[in-house]
Amino acid sequence: SRRDSLRKTPSTQECLAQLVEKTDSVTKTLYQRKTPEGVEIAVCKADMCSYPVHAVVNPANQDLKHNAGLAASFLKAAGPQLQNECDKIIKRGQLKPGDCVITGAGGQLCCQKVIHVVGPKFENLKKHGLKHKNLTSISLPAIGTGNLGFPKDLVASLILDKISEFSQKKNPKHLKKVVIVLYPGDKQTIQEITLLHCYLPAKYPPVSPLLI
């Protein structure tokens, strides 16, 4: 009967729980530290499209056309709603390097918001992305190490410097976790960025040991 079929239909929470459970099998936390202000900084090997956080950072181009790389994966998971929202933003004008805009997450991404960042500058991510809309957790890739070809150790130190600076100066009330999510197959980037403990102040206590 219709009532029975409704009973068998899994709830949103059940679907998310199953997805997280599925994700956990391929997710590995490599390193975690916590700032004095209580913001946890972590490095993980995982699929960003299915890693559950409040918001993800998408390395975008100036036209917000998500047709390659990680951006294309986000669009595939989110569905056309994501591109439609981005197209409305672009009608007001093309973005510039360093610009940062925030949209909804569309369909199947395990987040509520997508922070689109036009590389290679990180200043606006700190200014607008990290403190926007009371976000509690954010995941981001190693922005700039792909097509832009920036040195991986430089990117690691820059990202961590901006997160640490934001935590120290703003003492955020809502943001509690920032995760650098690395593609499991990119061994070189993983090796470079898991050296993050070299860039973080000694006063930041480790939440977990380094695991490679």
Buried (B, 14 or more C-beta within 10 A) or exposed (E): EEEEEEEEEEEEEEEEEEBBEEBEEEBBBBBBBBBEBEBBBBBBBBBBBBBBBBBBBBBBBEEBBBEEBBBEBBBBBBBEBBBEBBEEBBEEEEBEEBBBBBBBBBEEBBBBBBBBBBBBBBEBBBBBBBBBEEBBBBBBBBBBBBEEEBEBBEBBBBBBBBBBEBBEEBEBEEBBBBBBBBBBEBEEBBEBBBBBBEBBEEEBEEEEEEEE
